[in-house]
Amino acid sequence: MATAAAVCGSALVAAPAHAAPASPVTSVNALASLTAKQRAARQKARARTAIAYAYKQIGDPYRYGGTGPGSWDCSGLAGGSWRKAGVKLPRTTQQIYRAVHFKVSWKGAVAGDLLFFYGGRTHMGIYVGHGYMIHAPGSGRHVRKVKLNSYYKRNFNGAVRPGY
């Protein structure tokens, strides 16, 4: 007598009695979480690269439409920093917010996340951790690191995590 059965058009054959036991089946969720862990580790490494690049730009002048090197506007600085980390972002603050699908809350922000401010998301900075961000503040000013005080919290209008 044969030990095969037809199931959904395919044949299942029983293993011989002397065969080694099958290895445990890895669940789809375990594979997905492993992939998520790998993606998170890759994103974290990229964020470190983007932050290191942003730190090197401190002191550079603000220039409207500036994409560096040497002068920056807020979205140019974010785009240039993440480009150095291997992630291409669109040009403007609104385009960046729409293009990056991993959204983050104020409390959920981690180093490397991009923080957006004001009603039209017209300004942004790179969160560097411990309550600070690096940004290009505006005309006549220079790229700098600032403490995220109550002013920024009141004007916060979303955050994204690039490179994920």
ZIZIHU-V852211 format. One line per field, one symbol per residue. ss: DSSP state (a for helix, b for strand, c for the rest). phi: phi as a letter, one per 40 degrees, with the letter a starting at -180 (. if undefined). psi: psi as a letter, one per 30 degrees, with the letter a starting at -180 (. if undefined). A space follows every 10 residues. Layout:
ss->???
phi->???
psi->???
This chain:
ss->cccbbbbccb bbbccccccc cccccccaaa aaaaaaaaaa aaaaaaaaaa aaaaaacccc bbccccbccc bbcaaaaaaa aaaacccccc ccaaaaaaac ccbbcccccc cccbbbbccc ccbbbbbbbc cbbbbbcccc cbbbbbbcca aaaaabbbbb cccc
phi->.cbbbcbfgb cbbccccccc cccccccccc cccccccccc cccccccdcc cdccdccdhc ccadgcbgch aabccccccc cccccgbcbc cbdcccdccc cccbcdcccb dhcbbbbgdc fcaaabcbgf gbbbabcidg bbdacbcccc dcccccahab bcgc
psi->klhkkkjhgl kkkkklfglk kklkkkleee eeeeeeeeee eeeeeeeeee eeeeeffkfk lkkkgkgale kllefeeeee efefggkkll eleeeeeeej fjlklefgkl kflkkklleg hfllljkglh gllkljelkg llklklkjae eeeegkhlll jlg.
